[in-house]
Amino acid sequence: MLKFILLILLAVGGWYFWRRLSAPRTPARAPQERLPERMVACAWCGVNVPEGDALRSGERNYCCAEHRNAAENKSGD
């Protein structure tokens, strides 16, 4: 009886692995591509950042809020 159960388990396991190996592979989805953006320079440090990521204050672009705040504080002195 034990040999019969082992034979069934072996057959089921073989069938399972055969199905897994013979199944068509689905290609991995590529990450969604971003369109190229115009680069702008930070008015405080000069680092280039994509226009969509830049923080605007008036006509000037900044790479982060810290640089925007520093420029506003310096002009307010």
N, CA, C and O atoms as CSV, one atom per row, in Angstrom:
chain,resi,resn,atom,element,x,y,z
A,1,MET,N,N,0.823,-1.193,0.000
A,1,MET,CA,C,0.000,0.000,0.000
A,1,MET,C,C,0.867,1.257,0.000
A,1,MET,O,O,0.560,2.208,-0.719
A,2,LEU,N,N,1.942,1.283,0.789
A,2,LEU,CA,C,2.835,2.428,0.866
A,2,LEU,C,C,3.506,2.675,-0.489
A,2,LEU,O,O,3.687,3.822,-0.896
A,3,LYS,N,N,3.872,1.595,-1.182
A,3,LYS,CA,C,4.488,1.735,-2.500
A,3,LYS,C,C,3.508,2.352,-3.486
A,3,LYS,O,O,3.904,3.151,-4.335
A,4,PHE,N,N,2.255,1.997,-3.384
A,4,PHE,CA,C,1.217,2.527,-4.269
A,4,PHE,C,C,1.032,4.036,-4.032
A,4,PHE,O,O,0.901,4.792,-4.994
A,5,ILE,N,N,1.019,4.476,-2.786
A,5,ILE,CA,C,0.869,5.901,-2.453
A,5,ILE,C,C,2.096,6.675,-2.930
A,5,ILE,O,O,1.966,7.770,-3.478
A,6,LEU,N,N,3.281,6.111,-2.725
A,6,LEU,CA,C,4.497,6.777,-3.195
A,6,LEU,C,C,4.511,6.895,-4.716
A,6,LEU,O,O,4.952,7.913,-5.251
A,7,LEU,N,N,4.040,5.877,-5.413
A,7,LEU,CA,C,3.979,5.907,-6.867
A,7,LEU,C,C,3.015,7.001,-7.344
A,7,LEU,O,O,3.308,7.706,-8.309
A,8,ILE,N,N,1.881,7.141,-6.677
A,8,ILE,CA,C,0.914,8.185,-7.043
A,8,ILE,C,C,1.518,9.570,-6.771
A,8,ILE,O,O,1.409,10.467,-7.608
A,9,LEU,N,N,2.149,9.746,-5.614
A,9,LEU,CA,C,2.770,11.028,-5.306
A,9,LEU,C,C,3.880,11.379,-6.304
A,9,LEU,O,O,4.011,12.533,-6.710
A,10,LEU,N,N,4.660,10.399,-6.689
A,10,LEU,CA,C,5.715,10.618,-7.676
A,10,LEU,C,C,5.118,11.004,-9.027
A,10,LEU,O,O,5.640,11.895,-9.698
A,11,ALA,N,N,4.036,10.351,-9.433
A,11,ALA,CA,C,3.388,10.673,-10.702
A,11,ALA,C,C,2.794,12.075,-10.671
A,11,ALA,O,O,2.931,12.830,-11.633
A,12,VAL,N,N,2.137,12.425,-9.571
A,12,VAL,CA,C,1.557,13.769,-9.453
A,12,VAL,C,C,2.667,14.822,-9.454
A,12,VAL,O,O,2.537,15.847,-10.124
A,13,GLY,N,N,3.741,14.591,-8.727
A,13,GLY,CA,C,4.867,15.521,-8.702
A,13,GLY,C,C,5.505,15.665,-10.078
A,13,GLY,O,O,5.827,16.779,-10.492
A,14,GLY,N,N,5.691,14.576,-10.782
A,14,GLY,CA,C,6.253,14.622,-12.135
A,14,GLY,C,C,5.350,15.396,-13.082
A,14,GLY,O,O,5.821,16.200,-13.887
A,15,TRP,N,N,4.044,15.147,-12.982
A,15,TRP,CA,C,3.093,15.858,-13.842
A,15,TRP,C,C,3.132,17.361,-13.542
A,15,TRP,O,O,3.101,18.179,-14.462
A,16,TYR,N,N,3.199,17.719,-12.270
A,16,TYR,CA,C,3.235,19.118,-11.867
A,16,TYR,C,C,4.470,19.814,-12.438
A,16,TYR,O,O,4.358,20.890,-13.026
A,17,PHE,N,N,5.644,19.209,-12.270
A,17,PHE,CA,C,6.865,19.828,-12.760
A,17,PHE,C,C,6.906,19.869,-14.279
A,17,PHE,O,O,7.423,20.827,-14.852
A,18,TRP,N,N,6.375,18.855,-14.938
A,18,TRP,CA,C,6.331,18.847,-16.395
A,18,TRP,C,C,5.456,20.003,-16.891
A,18,TRP,O,O,5.811,20.683,-17.854
A,19,ARG,N,N,4.312,20.223,-16.233
A,19,ARG,CA,C,3.422,21.317,-16.625
A,19,ARG,C,C,4.097,22.674,-16.377
A,19,ARG,O,O,3.957,23.585,-17.193
A,20,ARG,N,N,4.812,22.817,-15.284
A,20,ARG,CA,C,5.485,24.083,-14.969
A,20,ARG,C,C,6.587,24.392,-15.983
A,20,ARG,O,O,6.771,25.542,-16.382
A,21,LEU,N,N,7.311,23.358,-16.391
A,21,LEU,CA,C,8.407,23.581,-17.333
A,21,LEU,C,C,7.915,23.796,-18.757
A,21,LEU,O,O,8.557,24.512,-19.525
A,22,SER,N,N,6.804,23.201,-19.121
A,22,SER,CA,C,6.323,23.315,-20.496
A,22,SER,C,C,5.370,24.489,-20.695
A,22,SER,O,O,4.977,24.769,-21.827
A,23,ALA,N,N,4.992,25.174,-19.634
A,23,ALA,CA,C,4.087,26.319,-19.754
A,23,ALA,C,C,4.816,27.466,-20.453
A,23,ALA,O,O,6.000,27.686,-20.200
A,24,PRO,N,N,4.132,28.189,-21.318
A,24,PRO,CA,C,4.796,29.315,-21.995
A,24,PRO,C,C,5.173,30.402,-20.999
A,24,PRO,O,O,4.415,30.719,-20.083
A,25,ARG,N,N,6.332,30.952,-21.194
A,25,ARG,CA,C,6.832,32.004,-20.308
A,25,ARG,C,C,6.224,33.337,-20.723
A,25,ARG,O,O,6.237,33.689,-21.903
A,26,THR,N,N,5.702,34.061,-19.775
A,26,THR,CA,C,5.194,35.391,-20.068
A,26,THR,C,C,6.322,36.381,-19.850
A,26,THR,O,O,6.978,36.357,-18.808
A,27,PRO,N,N,6.553,37.251,-20.820
A,27,PRO,CA,C,7.654,38.206,-20.661
A,27,PRO,C,C,7.355,39.190,-19.531
A,27,PRO,O,O,6.211,39.590,-19.317
A,28,ALA,N,N,8.390,39.558,-18.831
A,28,ALA,CA,C,8.244,40.522,-17.740
A,28,ALA,C,C,7.894,41.879,-18.337
A,28,ALA,O,O,8.444,42.277,-19.364
A,29,ARG,N,N,6.985,42.574,-17.693
A,29,ARG,CA,C,6.593,43.886,-18.190
A,29,ARG,C,C,7.690,44.891,-17.917
A,29,ARG,O,O,8.237,44.966,-16.816
A,30,ALA,N,N,7.995,45.649,-18.931
A,30,ALA,CA,C,9.014,46.687,-18.787
A,30,ALA,C,C,8.436,47.831,-17.959
A,30,ALA,O,O,7.245,48.129,-18.058
A,31,PRO,N,N,9.261,48.465,-17.156
A,31,PRO,CA,C,8.750,49.609,-16.399
A,31,PRO,C,C,8.276,50.698,-17.368
A,31,PRO,O,O,8.815,50.857,-18.463
A,32,GLN,N,N,7.275,51.425,-16.943
A,32,GLN,CA,C,6.725,52.456,-17.799
A,32,GLN,C,C,7.782,53.525,-18.036
A,32,GLN,O,O,8.354,54.086,-17.101
A,33,GLU,N,N,8.021,53.788,-19.311
A,33,GLU,CA,C,9.085,54.727,-19.664
A,33,GLU,C,C,8.599,56.161,-19.532
A,33,GLU,O,O,7.460,56.483,-19.870
A,34,ARG,N,N,9.478,57.007,-19.040
A,34,ARG,CA,C,9.185,58.432,-18.952
A,34,ARG,C,C,9.721,59.109,-20.204
A,34,ARG,O,O,10.782,58.755,-20.720
A,35,LEU,N,N,8.980,60.071,-20.670
A,35,LEU,CA,C,9.441,60.851,-21.812
A,35,LEU,C,C,10.571,61.769,-21.364
A,35,LEU,O,O,10.597,62.202,-20.212
A,36,PRO,N,N,11.502,62.069,-22.260
A,36,PRO,CA,C,12.599,62.965,-21.890
A,36,PRO,C,C,12.055,64.341,-21.507
A,36,PRO,O,O,11.105,64.836,-22.114
A,37,GLU,N,N,12.659,64.938,-20.513
A,37,GLU,CA,C,12.254,66.264,-20.053
A,37,GLU,C,C,13.409,67.236,-20.203
A,37,GLU,O,O,14.576,66.846,-20.228
A,38,ARG,N,N,13.066,68.479,-20.301
A,38,ARG,CA,C,14.077,69.532,-20.359
A,38,ARG,C,C,14.717,69.641,-18.975
A,38,ARG,O,O,14.032,69.579,-17.955
A,39,MET,N,N,16.038,69.805,-18.957
A,39,MET,CA,C,16.760,69.955,-17.699
A,39,MET,C,C,16.895,71.438,-17.381
A,39,MET,O,O,17.153,72.259,-18.261
A,40,VAL,N,N,16.716,71.760,-16.103
A,40,VAL,CA,C,16.867,73.144,-15.650
A,40,VAL,C,C,17.871,73.165,-14.505
A,40,VAL,O,O,17.998,72.197,-13.755
A,41,ALA,N,N,18.581,74.280,-14.380
A,41,ALA,CA,C,19.594,74.413,-13.333
A,41,ALA,C,C,18.973,75.019,-12.091
A,41,ALA,O,O,18.127,75.909,-12.170
A,42,CYS,N,N,19.406,74.523,-10.942
A,42,CYS,CA,C,18.982,75.092,-9.661
A,42,CYS,C,C,19.587,76.490,-9.538
A,42,CYS,O,O,20.783,76.674,-9.764
A,43,ALA,N,N,18.770,77.459,-9.184
A,43,ALA,CA,C,19.247,78.835,-9.058
A,43,ALA,C,C,20.186,79.006,-7.873
A,43,ALA,O,O,20.918,79.995,-7.818
A,44,TRP,N,N,20.191,78.082,-6.931
A,44,TRP,CA,C,21.043,78.198,-5.743
A,44,TRP,C,C,22.380,77.488,-5.925
A,44,TRP,O,O,23.434,78.077,-5.687
A,45,CYS,N,N,22.339,76.202,-6.355
A,45,CYS,CA,C,23.589,75.425,-6.425
A,45,CYS,C,C,24.021,75.074,-7.845
A,45,CYS,O,O,25.165,74.671,-8.051
A,46,GLY,N,N,23.135,75.218,-8.828
A,46,GLY,CA,C,23.511,74.958,-10.211
A,46,GLY,C,C,23.321,73.527,-10.674
A,46,GLY,O,O,23.614,73.215,-11.828
A,47,VAL,N,N,22.840,72.653,-9.809
A,47,VAL,CA,C,22.619,71.257,-10.192
A,47,VAL,C,C,21.474,71.188,-11.200
A,47,VAL,O,O,20.455,71.859,-11.034
A,48,ASN,N,N,21.642,70.375,-12.248
A,48,ASN,CA,C,20.588,70.196,-13.239
A,48,ASN,C,C,19.592,69.140,-12.771
A,48,ASN,O,O,19.980,68.051,-12.348
A,49,VAL,N,N,18.322,69.470,-12.852
A,49,VAL,CA,C,17.242,68.554,-12.490
A,49,VAL,C,C,16.197,68.583,-13.601
A,49,VAL,O,O,16.076,69.588,-14.301
A,50,PRO,N,N,15.430,67.488,-13.778
A,50,PRO,CA,C,14.351,67.514,-14.767
A,50,PRO,C,C,13.334,68.602,-14.410
A,50,PRO,O,O,13.057,68.837,-13.234
A,51,GLU,N,N,12.795,69.244,-15.403
A,51,GLU,CA,C,11.867,70.351,-15.173
A,51,GLU,C,C,10.658,69.921,-14.339
A,51,GLU,O,O,10.150,70.705,-13.537
A,52,GLY,N,N,10.202,68.697,-14.518
A,52,GLY,CA,C,9.058,68.215,-13.759
A,52,GLY,C,C,9.355,68.006,-12.286
A,52,GLY,O,O,8.435,68.044,-11.468
A,53,ASP,N,N,10.608,67.789,-11.924
A,53,ASP,CA,C,10.998,67.573,-10.530
A,53,ASP,C,C,11.454,68.860,-9.843
A,53,ASP,O,O,11.576,68.901,-8.618
A,54,ALA,N,N,11.703,69.903,-10.623
A,54,ALA,CA,C,12.210,71.157,-10.061
A,54,ALA,C,C,11.100,71.885,-9.311
A,54,ALA,O,O,9.924,71.791,-9.661
A,55,LEU,N,N,11.500,72.607,-8.281
A,55,LEU,CA,C,10.577,73.456,-7.523
A,55,LEU,C,C,10.712,74.870,-8.066
A,55,LEU,O,O,11.813,75.417,-8.121
A,56,ARG,N,N,9.593,75.459,-8.467
A,56,ARG,CA,C,9.624,76.799,-9.041
A,56,ARG,C,C,9.239,77.838,-8.000
A,56,ARG,O,O,8.351,77.633,-7.172
A,57,SER,N,N,9.935,78.948,-8.078
A,57,SER,CA,C,9.603,80.105,-7.261
A,57,SER,C,C,9.788,81.313,-8.174
A,57,SER,O,O,10.911,81.742,-8.436
A,58,GLY,N,N,8.686,81.845,-8.646
A,58,GLY,CA,C,8.773,82.928,-9.632
A,58,GLY,C,C,9.306,82.365,-10.935
A,58,GLY,O,O,8.760,81.407,-11.482
A,59,GLU,N,N,10.365,82.963,-11.421
A,59,GLU,CA,C,10.989,82.511,-12.670
A,59,GLU,C,C,12.155,81.553,-12.425
A,59,GLU,O,O,12.750,81.048,-13.377
A,60,ARG,N,N,12.481,81.303,-11.169
A,60,ARG,CA,C,13.652,80.487,-10.834
A,60,ARG,C,C,13.252,79.058,-10.489
A,60,ARG,O,O,12.156,78.800,-9.991
A,61,ASN,N,N,14.174,78.138,-10.769
A,61,ASN,CA,C,13.982,76.721,-10.451
A,61,ASN,C,C,14.976,76.319,-9.374
A,61,ASN,O,O,16.106,76.806,-9.332
A,62,TYR,N,N,14.529,75.415,-8.499
A,62,TYR,CA,C,15.387,74.921,-7.425
A,62,TYR,C,C,15.313,73.396,-7.389
A,62,TYR,O,O,14.306,72.801,-7.772
A,63,CYS,N,N,16.407,72.772,-6.918
A,63,CYS,CA,C,16.454,71.310,-6.862
A,63,CYS,C,C,15.749,70.755,-5.631
A,63,CYS,O,O,15.322,69.600,-5.641
A,64,CYS,N,N,15.617,71.552,-4.566
A,64,CYS,CA,C,14.958,71.091,-3.348
A,64,CYS,C,C,14.386,72.275,-2.585
A,64,CYS,O,O,14.720,73.430,-2.854
A,65,ALA,N,N,13.529,71.970,-1.639
A,65,ALA,CA,C,12.880,73.016,-0.851
A,65,ALA,C,C,13.898,73.776,0.000
A,65,ALA,O,O,13.731,74.971,0.241
A,66,GLU,N,N,14.934,73.105,0.449
A,66,GLU,CA,C,15.962,73.759,1.269
A,66,GLU,C,C,16.636,74.891,0.499
A,66,GLU,O,O,16.856,75.972,1.045
A,67,HIS,N,N,16.963,74.641,-0.774
A,67,HIS,CA,C,17.625,75.671,-1.577
A,67,HIS,C,C,16.643,76.799,-1.917
A,67,HIS,O,O,17.037,77.964,-1.955
A,68,ARG,N,N,15.389,76.473,-2.159
A,68,ARG,CA,C,14.389,77.499,-2.428
A,68,ARG,C,C,14.231,78.413,-1.200
A,68,ARG,O,O,14.199,79.637,-1.322
A,69,ASN,N,N,14.132,77.788,-0.016
A,69,ASN,CA,C,13.981,78.569,1.219
A,69,ASN,C,C,15.214,79.422,1.499
A,69,ASN,O,O,15.096,80.563,1.947
A,70,ALA,N,N,16.393,78.871,1.236
A,70,ALA,CA,C,17.631,79.622,1.474
A,70,ALA,C,C,17.684,80.849,0.554
A,70,ALA,O,O,18.080,81.931,0.988
A,71,ALA,N,N,17.289,80.684,-0.699
A,71,ALA,CA,C,17.294,81.808,-1.631
A,71,ALA,C,C,16.271,82.859,-1.237
A,71,ALA,O,O,16.538,84.056,-1.342
A,72,GLU,N,N,15.099,82.421,-0.782
A,72,GLU,CA,C,14.077,83.383,-0.351
A,72,GLU,C,C,14.505,84.128,0.897
A,72,GLU,O,O,14.236,85.323,1.020
A,73,ASN,N,N,15.171,83.447,1.834
A,73,ASN,CA,C,15.630,84.090,3.071
A,73,ASN,C,C,16.762,85.083,2.788
A,73,ASN,O,O,16.841,86.140,3.415
A,74,LYS,N,N,17.640,84.731,1.835
A,74,LYS,CA,C,18.750,85.609,1.514
A,74,LYS,C,C,18.231,86.881,0.837
A,74,LYS,O,O,18.738,87.971,1.102
A,75,SER,N,N,17.229,86.750,-0.030
A,75,SER,CA,C,16.703,87.927,-0.720
A,75,SER,C,C,15.858,88.791,0.235
A,75,SER,O,O,15.655,89.978,-0.023
A,76,GLY,N,N,15.364,88.196,1.337
A,76,GLY,CA,C,14.556,88.930,2.289
A,76,GLY,C,C,15.377,89.713,3.298
A,76,GLY,O,O,14.838,90.553,4.018
A,77,ASP,N,N,16.693,89.445,3.358
A,77,ASP,CA,C,17.552,90.136,4.336
A,77,ASP,C,C,17.737,91.575,4.003
A,77,ASP,O,O,18.430,92.291,4.724
